[in-house]
Amino acid sequence: MSEAVVTPDGWLRWQGRAVRVVLGRGGVRADKQEGDGATPAGLLPLRRVLYRADRVAIPRTTLPREPIGETDGWCDDPGHPDYNRQVRLPHSARCEELWRRDGVYDVLAVLGWNDAPVARGRGSAIFLHVARPGYAPTEGCMALAEADLRDVLAAGVTALRVLPP
C-alpha cells in the first residue's frame, strides 16, 4: 500500500512532494458524524476512481475506474438502508448527485470511510475530488487541484493517512 499523509493544516504529502489539500469546513475530527462538515481522521483507503468521461480523460491509476453517469448518486440519509452507498437517481432517500454542473466531481476517488461496515450517522460520501475555485472548504471531503489529484492517482497512492489536529 502506498500512503499519502494529509495534515490538519491542509497539506498532502507523498513520495517527496507536497501540495495544498482542501479539508472540510469543520476541520479534521476523529469522531466524524454526518453533517458536521469535518474530514475524518485516520487511514482512508482509496477504493476506486469515478470520472466524467464526457468532460475529462480517463485518469491514470492502478485503482478500479468507472465513468459517472447522469443518474449516479450517493445516499447520505442515515435512516435509509442505502446509506453511504452509490445509488441510481431518482432515489427514495436523500442523496447527493455525482453528475454535477461544476467540475468538482469530474475526477474523484471514493475513500474507504464508514463503509466496512456502514454505521448510521458516522458520515457518508467522503471523497478525494477536484477543488473548487479559490480552494473553498468541502463538506467533509478532501479536494485537490485537478492536476495534483491526477498526479496522486498516477503515482499509485492507495490510501490517505489523515492526521488528527
N, C-alpha and C positions, 0 to 999 in steps of 0.2 A: 504494500500500500504506500503510495506517495502522498504525504500530507503537506498541506499549506497551513500556516498559522495566521489566525486573524486576531489582532489585538483590539482591546476595547477603545483605543484612541483612533481606530479607523485605518489600520494598515493590514494588508495581506502580504505575507512573505512566503516565498517558495524558491528553491534552487538558487539562492543568492540574489533574488530580485525582490523588490518591494513596490507595491502600488497602492493607491488610495482605494479603500473599500467603504461603501456607504452601509451603515448599520441602521437598525430600527430606531424610530423616534423615541422609544422607551429605553434605549441603551442596550446593554448586554445583561441577561439575567439567567441564573442557574435554575430559577423556579418559573420558567416561561409558562404563561397562561394565555388562552385565546383572547384576543382583543387588547392585550396590554401594549402592543406596538414594540415589544422587545425582541431582540435577536437572542436565540437560545445559546447559552454557553455549553461547551462540551465537544465531543468528537462527532462530526456530522459527515457520514459518507455521501459521496455523490452517487446517486442511484442510476440516473440516466439523463440524457440531454434531449430537450424539446426545442424545436425551432420553427420559424415561419418560412417555409420553403418558397412562398410567393414573394418574399422580400429579401432573404439572405441566402448565402451559400451554406451548404451542409457543413457544420462545424467539424474540424479535425479533432478526434478524440478516440480513446480506446473504450469509452463507455458506450452502452447501447444508445442509439439515436432514433428519434421518431419525429416526423413533422406534426405540427399543431394544425388541427382542422377548425373550421368555423363553429363547430358545435362542442368543442372541448372546454371543459370547466374543471374546477376543483372545489369539492364540498368543504365549506368552512362552518357548517352548522353542527355544533357539538351534540345536538339531540337526534341527529339522523344516523342511521347505520352506515352511510357512505362517508361519514366524517373523515377528513384528511385523506381523501382518495380522489383520483381523477375520475370525472363523470362526463356524461353527454348532456348537453343542454338542449331544450329546457329540462329542468330537473325540479322535483318537488320540494327540495330544500334550498336554503341559502347557499349560493355558490359564487365563486369568482370566475370570470370569463378569462380564458387563456388567449383567445383571439382578440387582441387589443388594437385600438386605433393608434396608440402611441407605440414606440419601439421597445418598450420595457421588456416585453416577453418575446422579442424576436429571436433571442437565444437565451435559454435558461437551463440550469441544472437542477433537477429535483434532489433536494437534500434529505437524508435519512433522519428526520426528526419526528418523533411520536408516530412511528409507522410500524414498529415491530415489537410489541403490539401497539395498536392505537388506544390511547387513553382519552376519554371525553374531556374536552376543555384544556388540554395541555398544549394546544397550538397546532395550526394547520397551514398548509401551503407555504412552507418555508423553502425558498428557492435562492439560488445564486443567479441573478439576472442582470440585465443591462441597466446602468444607472440613468436616472432622469437628468435632463439638463440642469447644471448647477449642483449636481450631487445632492439633491433633496433627500431627506431621510425616508426610509421604507416603512412598511407596516410591521416589520419583523424579519424580513428577508435580508440578504446581503446583495449589494449591487456594485458592479464594476463598469468602467468604460468598456464598450463592446470589444475593442482590440485587446484589452487586458483579459477580459473573460475568455476570448478565443485563445490567447496565449496560455492561460491556466489549463484550459481543456486540452490543448495540443501537447502540453508538457507532461500529460499523464497524471495530473493530480487527481486522486481518487477520494480524498477526504479533507475536510477543513476542521482544524482544531481551533475552536473559538474560545479564547481565554476569558475568564471572568474578570470583572473590574477589581 
